[in-house]
Amino acid sequence: HIIRTPSEVRFLQQLVAYSQSNGNALDTFDWWMFSKLDETLDDVHLPYYDPEANRIRQFKPDFVFWLQRGNDYHVVFVDPKGTAHSAYQRKVDDYKRLFEEPSGQRKVFTVDNLRVQVSLALYTEDRSLVGQGYADYWADHPGMVFERLGGF
């Protein structure tokens, strides 16, 4: 279960450097942790419709972060990949149907006394190559993944 995919390795290297920098957005949370999701062991996925196969498929992001600030809890799925993967549009569309309001705001789920939001970040080397309609879901620096969480 070694991470060998170049985009995942690059993301982890940039995440380590970012987490060690002063004033990073991770420092604004009470605590945070993350995990590499393993397709062979973990049953964590987001459903999406694949029109070519005419069926619901499983989008399995590579990483998941859990971050908490007070009673606000964030679950962030991160998937490093190139922008040429056009299936990302279908994945984002169905993520939006599940976890965003029609206004575009993330839905807030209440679990015990926690307010929970789910976010998606597709990670690439150059976010500027992504079409306007999907740019908000792409990041090319770890800070972009966490700074957009903000408050509730």
SVG drawing of the C-alpha trace seen along z (x, -y; Angstrom):
<svg xmlns="http://www.w3.org/2000/svg" viewBox="-32 -33 40 38">
<polyline fill="none" stroke="black" stroke-width="0.4" points="0.0,0.0 2.8,-2.4 1.9,-5.6 3.5,-5.6 1.2,-7.6 3.2,-10.8 0.2,-13.1 -0.4,-11.6 3.3,-11.8 3.4,-15.4 0.3,-16.3 1.8,-14.7 5.1,-16.5 3.3,-19.8 1.0,-19.1 4.0,-18.4 5.7,-21.6 2.4,-23.6 1.6,-22.1 5.1,-23.1 4.8,-26.7 3.8,-29.5 0.3,-30.8 -1.2,-28.0 -5.0,-27.4 -4.6,-24.1 -3.4,-26.0 -6.9,-27.6 -8.5,-24.3 -8.7,-22.7 -7.4,-19.5 -7.2,-17.7 -6.1,-14.4 -6.1,-12.7 -5.9,-9.3 -5.0,-7.8 -8.0,-5.8 -7.2,-2.4 -9.6,-1.1 -8.9,2.5 -9.5,2.0 -11.8,-1.1 -15.4,-1.3 -15.5,-5.0 -16.9,-6.4 -19.1,-9.1 -21.7,-7.8 -21.9,-9.3 -23.7,-8.5 -21.6,-7.3 -23.6,-7.8 -21.2,-5.7 -21.8,-2.7 -25.4,-3.8 -25.0,-3.1 -24.1,-4.5 -20.3,-4.1 -18.2,-4.7 -15.8,-7.7 -13.1,-6.8 -11.1,-9.9 -7.5,-9.2 -7.5,-11.1 -9.9,-12.2 -9.4,-14.9 -11.3,-15.5 -11.0,-18.9 -12.7,-20.4 -13.1,-24.0 -15.4,-24.2 -18.6,-22.5 -17.9,-22.8 -16.6,-19.7 -15.4,-19.3 -14.9,-16.2 -12.8,-16.9 -12.2,-14.5 -9.1,-15.2 -8.3,-13.5 -5.0,-14.5 -5.3,-14.0 -4.8,-15.8 -7.4,-18.1 -7.6,-15.9 -9.8,-13.4 -13.2,-14.5 -15.1,-12.2 -14.3,-14.7 -17.2,-16.8 -19.8,-14.0 -18.2,-13.4 -18.4,-17.0 -22.0,-17.3 -23.2,-14.4 -21.1,-15.6 -23.0,-18.9 -26.4,-17.1 -25.5,-15.3 -23.7,-17.9 -24.6,-21.4 -27.8,-23.5 -29.2,-24.8 -27.6,-28.1 -24.1,-26.5 -23.6,-26.6 -22.5,-23.4 -25.2,-21.6 -24.8,-21.5 -25.6,-18.2 -26.2,-18.1 -24.7,-15.0 -24.9,-15.0 -23.8,-18.6 -21.6,-18.9 -22.3,-20.9 -20.8,-18.8 -20.0,-19.9 -18.6,-17.7 -16.2,-19.2 -14.5,-18.0 -11.1,-19.2 -9.6,-17.9 -5.9,-18.6 -3.7,-19.4 -0.5,-21.1 -2.2,-24.0 -5.7,-24.9 -5.9,-27.5 -6.4,-24.7 -9.9,-23.9 -13.1,-25.3 -14.8,-28.1 -17.8,-26.0 -15.6,-23.6 -12.7,-25.8 -14.0,-26.1 -13.5,-22.4 -9.8,-22.4 -6.7,-23.4 -3.1,-23.6 -1.8,-24.3 -2.7,-22.7 -3.7,-26.0 -6.5,-26.3 -8.1,-23.1 -8.3,-24.3 -8.7,-28.1 -12.0,-27.8 -13.5,-25.9 -13.7,-29.1 -16.5,-29.2 -20.1,-28.1"/>
</svg>
